[in-house]
């Protein structure tokens, strides 16, 4: 990562594509057909581990640091190339993790939920039955918002049709802790009102009709620009994460 050197890529007969030869040499290409740029696994691993400790570290800042160490100018397309390689690297890690779980017979849909917390889920021999087997809490956070992609058709309002590909549909994360988008949408209500906490009718409350900034008519228009409005998680009393769900085009409903 610190220095620069020339290396030769050996393509063996078992390599059907050039990308497989690059991966064998520890390089993740940015294109599946005719790659011209590749990122080393060590650089991707360093960013992945650092991001776990410092979520504020952006891809652009990391790529700028790599460009400074290699003495090359930074361009915006380098961040996009690194982002593509990082997605491929994370998908490889997820596939390897799934293979390991299958070998250990830990691939049941609810295995992690049943074994996530030793204090809550493990039961000792002759242990007395408790009134509540598990105590957990659930809450959402609207910090992880993602703007929906729309086709404007020349106007700048939000009435244009949505694009064919939304940011959340580009990549699918297969993990037993994450509830799939299709599963979450089965519980969707007909009334999608965002984060409003004020009843439009007021129920005779004089303060409700004066509190206009949190009414449904205001919040629904504001939150409609987001495809994802945050994450909703459930944790046990010991801090172990049980389940995670994306709040898609809705709030904590």
C-alpha positions in Angstrom: 0.0 0.0 0.0 2.8 2.4 0.8 5.0 1.8 -2.2 4.5 1.1 -5.9 5.9 -1.7 -7.9 5.4 -3.5 -11.2 4.1 -7.1 -11.1 3.2 -9.7 -13.7 -0.1 -11.5 -13.7 0.0 -15.2 -14.7 -3.1 -16.5 -16.4 -3.4 -20.3 -16.1 -5.6 -22.5 -18.3 -8.1 -22.9 -15.5 -8.8 -19.1 -15.5 -11.8 -18.6 -17.8 -11.6 -14.8 -17.4 -8.9 -12.3 -16.5 -10.7 -11.3 -13.4 -10.2 -14.8 -11.8 -6.4 -14.4 -12.4 -6.4 -11.0 -10.8 -8.3 -12.4 -7.7 -5.7 -15.2 -7.4 -3.0 -12.5 -7.2 -4.9 -10.6 -4.4 -6.4 -8.0 -6.7 -10.2 -7.1 -6.8 -11.0 -5.8 -10.3 -13.5 -2.9 -10.9 -14.9 -4.4 -14.0 -16.0 -8.1 -14.6 -15.2 -8.2 -18.4 -12.2 -6.1 -19.3 -10.7 -4.7 -16.1 -8.2 -1.9 -16.3 -8.2 -1.0 -12.6 -7.9 -3.3 -9.6 -7.6 -2.7 -5.8 -5.5 -4.9 -3.6 -7.2 -7.0 -1.0 -4.9 -5.5 1.7 -6.2 -2.0 0.9 -9.8 -3.2 1.0 -9.2 -5.1 4.3 -7.6 -2.1 5.9 -10.6 0.1 5.0 -13.1 -2.5 6.1 -11.5 -2.9 9.5 -10.9 0.8 10.0 -14.5 1.5 9.1 -15.7 -0.8 11.8 -13.9 1.3 14.4 -14.6 4.7 12.7 -17.8 4.8 10.7 -17.1 8.5 9.8 -14.3 7.4 7.6 -15.6 8.0 4.0 -14.4 6.2 0.9 -13.4 9.5 -0.6 -11.1 10.4 2.3 -9.5 6.9 2.2 -9.0 7.0 -1.5 -7.4 10.5 -1.3 -5.0 9.2 1.3 -4.0 6.3 -1.0 -3.5 8.8 -3.9 -1.3 10.9 -1.6 0.9 7.9 -0.6 1.3 6.8 -4.2 1.9 10.3 -5.5 -1.0 10.4 -8.0 -3.7 13.0 -8.4 -7.1 12.3 -7.1 -10.2 12.1 -9.4 -13.8 11.5 -8.5 -13.9 8.3 -10.6 -11.3 6.7 -8.3 -13.8 6.7 -5.4 -16.4 5.0 -7.6 -13.9 2.4 -8.7 -12.9 1.7 -5.1 -16.6 1.5 -4.1 -17.2 -1.2 -6.8 -14.2 -3.2 -5.6 -15.3 -2.9 -2.0 -18.7 -4.2 -2.8 -17.2 -7.2 -4.5 -14.8 -7.8 -1.6 -17.7 -7.7 0.9 -19.8 -10.1 -1.2 -16.8 -12.5 -1.2 -16.6 -12.3 2.6 -20.3 -12.9 2.9 -20.2 -16.0 0.6 -17.2 -17.5 2.5 -19.0 -16.9 5.8 -22.1 -18.7 4.4 -20.0 -21.7 3.4 -18.4 -21.8 6.9 -21.9 -21.8 8.5 -23.1 -24.5 6.2 -20.1 -26.7 7.1 -20.8 -26.1 10.8 -24.5 -26.7 10.3 -25.2 -23.2 11.5 -27.2 -22.2 8.4 -30.7 -22.6 9.9 -32.7 -19.4 9.5 -33.1 -18.9 13.2 -29.8 -20.3 14.4 -28.2 -17.0 15.3 -31.3 -15.8 16.9 -31.3 -18.8 19.2 -27.6 -18.6 20.1 -26.8 -14.8 19.8 -26.7 -14.2 23.6 -25.3 -17.0 25.9 -26.9 -15.5 29.0 -30.4 -15.2 27.4 -30.6 -18.2 25.1 -28.5 -20.9 26.9 -30.3 -22.9 29.6 -28.5 -24.8 32.3 -29.5 -28.2 33.5 -32.0 -28.0 36.4 -32.3 -24.3 35.9 -35.4 -22.7 37.4 -38.0 -21.4 35.0 -38.1 -17.6 34.8 -41.2 -15.6 34.4 -39.7 -13.9 31.3 -37.3 -16.0 29.3 -35.7 -12.9 27.6 -35.9 -9.2 27.9 -35.2 -7.1 24.8 -35.7 -3.6 23.5 -36.3 -2.3 20.0 -35.9 1.2 18.6 -35.1 2.9 15.3 -32.7 5.6 14.2 -33.1 8.0 11.2 -29.4 8.7 10.7 -29.0 6.1 8.0 -31.1 7.8 5.4 -30.8 7.2 1.7 -32.3 9.4 -1.0 -34.5 7.8 -3.6 -33.4 8.0 -7.2 -36.0 9.7 -9.4 -36.3 10.8 -13.0 -37.1 14.5 -13.1 -38.1 14.8 -16.8 -37.0 18.4 -16.9 -38.8 19.6 -13.8 -37.5 19.9 -10.2 -40.5 18.7 -8.3 -40.9 15.4 -6.6 -43.7 14.2 -8.8 -41.5 12.4 -11.4 -41.5 8.7 -11.6 -39.0 6.7 -9.7 -36.0 5.2 -11.5 -35.9 1.5 -12.4 -33.1 0.9 -9.9 -33.3 2.3 -6.4 -30.2 2.5 -4.1 -31.5 -0.2 -1.8 -32.1 -2.6 -4.7 -28.6 -2.5 -6.2 -27.1 -4.8 -3.7 -28.8 -7.5 -1.5 -27.3 -8.4 1.8 -27.8 -12.0 2.8 -27.5 -12.2 6.5 -29.8 -13.9 9.1 -29.8 -10.8 11.3 -31.2 -8.6 8.6 -34.8 -9.0 7.7 -35.3 -9.0 3.9 -37.1 -6.1 2.3 -39.8 -8.4 0.9 -40.5 -9.8 4.4 -40.8 -6.3 5.9 -43.2 -5.1 3.2 -45.7 -7.9 4.2 -46.4 -5.8 7.3 -46.8 -2.5 5.4 -49.9 -0.6 6.2 -52.0 1.3 3.7 -51.3 4.6 5.5 -47.7 5.5 5.0 -47.3 8.7 7.0 -43.6 8.9 7.8 -42.5 10.1 11.2 -45.6 12.2 12.2 -46.5 12.0 15.9 -49.4 14.4 15.8 -53.0 13.4 15.0 -54.6 15.5 12.4 -57.9 15.5 14.2 -56.5 16.7 17.4 -59.0 14.9 19.7 -60.0 18.2 21.2 -56.4 19.2 22.1 -55.8 22.9 21.5 -52.1 22.4 21.2 -52.3 19.8 18.4 -53.8 22.1 15.8 -51.0 24.7 16.6 -48.2 22.2 16.2 -48.0 22.3 12.4 -44.4 21.2 11.9 -45.1 17.6 12.8 -48.4 17.1 11.0 -48.8 14.3 8.4 -49.2 16.7 5.5 -45.8 18.2 6.3 -43.8 15.1 7.3 -45.1 12.9 4.5 -43.9 15.4 1.9 -40.5 15.8 3.6 -39.8 12.0 4.1 -41.0 11.1 0.6 -37.6 12.0 -0.9 -36.0 9.1 1.0 -36.1 5.5 -0.1 -34.6 4.4 3.3 -35.3 6.5 6.4 -33.1 4.5 8.8 -32.6 1.2 10.6 -34.7 -0.5 13.2 -33.0 -3.0 15.5 -33.8 -5.3 18.4 -31.3 -6.0 21.2 -31.4 -8.1 24.3 -30.7 -6.7 27.8 -27.0 -7.6 27.4 -26.5 -5.6 24.3 -26.5 -8.4 21.7 -28.2 -7.5 18.4 -31.1 -9.8 17.6 -32.7 -8.5 14.4 -32.2 -5.5 12.1 -34.7 -4.1 9.6 -34.4 -1.2 7.2 -37.2 1.4 7.4 -38.1 1.6 3.7 -40.2 4.6 2.7 -41.7 4.8 6.2 -40.9 5.7 9.7 -41.2 3.8 12.9 -44.7 2.5 12.2 
